Amino acid sequence: MLGFGALLAQADAPTQTPAAVLTVENAWVRVTPGADVAAAYMTLRNPGKQAVAVIGVQSALAGHAMIHESRIQDGRSTMRPVERLVVPAGASVQLRPGALHVMLHMLNHTPAVGESVPLVLQLEGGGTVAVTARVRPLDAD
């Protein structure tokens, strides 16, 4: 599993064509009651021989979705968008609470625990990966 700094260092690495193999495991969503945002987490695995870059996310649940990174900087929690997330060849990248994650904004409804949330990861070069994430309780890790 690589850290985000290692991924940025490889941002100029070549990426695969749309036929790239990128698998997603353990996709789940955390919803904050009363808010119109949610966060999605998952593990991205690239068993291929070339890096794959995720450049966008879409979801029927949200008006807007994007990859973010949370971190503590100067004692404050910050969050910033990640426009290009590289998954190196033969490696995995984990999106988890307090780190990389998918932010879902402008939810069209608050999903219930157990509900399935469709996501589509957009790959550099035009490919996509469809993901189904299951909603977990607020206190899930």
Residue pairs with C-beta under 8 A, 6 or more apart in sequence:
1 91
1 92
1 93
1 94
2 88
2 91
2 92
2 93
4 69
4 82
4 99
4 100
6 88
7 85
7 86
7 87
7 88
7 93
8 86
10 51
10 86
10 88
11 84
11 86
13 51
13 86
13 88
14 50
14 51
15 50
15 51
15 52
15 53
15 86
15 123
15 124
15 125
16 48
16 50
16 51
16 52
16 123
16 125
17 125
17 127
18 123
18 125
18 126
18 127
18 128
19 127
20 46
20 48
20 50
20 52
20 123
20 125
20 127
21 46
21 47
21 48
21 52
22 44
22 45
22 46
22 48
22 52
22 54
22 87
22 121
22 123
22 129
23 44
23 45
23 46
23 47
23 129
24 42
24 43
24 44
24 45
24 121
24 129
24 131
25 42
25 43
25 45
26 41
26 42
26 43
27 40
27 41
27 42
27 119
27 131
27 132
27 133
27 134
28 40
28 41
28 42
28 133
28 134
28 135
28 136
28 140
29 38
29 39
29 40
29 41
29 104
29 111
29 117
29 133
29 134
29 135
29 136
30 38
30 39
30 40
30 41
30 97
30 135
30 136
30 138
30 140
31 38
31 107
31 110
31 111
31 135
31 138
32 38
32 138
33 110
33 138
36 105
36 106
36 107
37 103
37 104
37 105
37 107
38 61
38 62
38 103
38 104
38 107
38 111
38 117
39 97
39 101
39 102
39 103
39 104
40 59
40 95
40 101
40 102
40 104
40 117
40 119
40 133
41 94
41 95
41 96
41 97
41 101
41 102
41 133
42 94
42 95
42 102
42 131
42 133
43 92
43 93
43 94
43 95
44 54
44 85
44 87
44 92
44 93
44 94
44 95
44 121
45 87
45 91
45 92
46 52
46 87
46 88
46 89
46 90
46 91
46 92
47 90
48 89
48 90
49 89
49 90
50 89
51 86
51 87
51 88
51 89
52 86
52 87
52 123
52 124
53 84
53 85
53 86
53 87
53 123
53 124
54 67
54 84
54 85
54 87
54 121
54 122
54 123
54 124
55 83
55 84
55 85
55 122
55 123
55 124
56 66
56 121
56 122
57 65
57 66
57 67
57 102
57 119
57 120
57 121
57 122
58 65
58 119
58 120
58 122
59 65
59 102
59 104
59 117
59 118
59 119
59 120
60 108
60 118
61 104
61 107
61 108
61 109
61 111
61 117
61 118
62 104
62 105
62 106
62 107
62 108
63 105
63 106
63 107
63 108
64 104
64 105
64 106
65 102
65 103
65 104
65 105
65 119
66 81
66 82
66 102
66 103
66 105
67 81
67 82
67 83
67 85
67 95
67 100
67 101
67 102
67 103
68 79
68 80
68 81
68 82
68 100
68 101
68 102
68 103
69 79
69 80
69 82
69 99
69 100
69 101
70 77
70 78
70 79
70 98
70 99
70 100
70 101
71 77
71 78
71 99
72 78
79 103
82 100
84 124
85 93
85 100
87 93
93 100
94 100
95 101
95 102
97 141
102 119
104 117
111 117
111 135
112 135
113 135
113 136
113 137
114 134
114 135
115 134
115 135
116 132
116 133
116 134
116 135
117 132
117 133
117 134
117 135
118 130
118 131
118 132
118 133
119 130
119 131
119 132
119 133
120 128
120 129
120 130
120 131
121 128
121 129
121 131
122 128
123 129
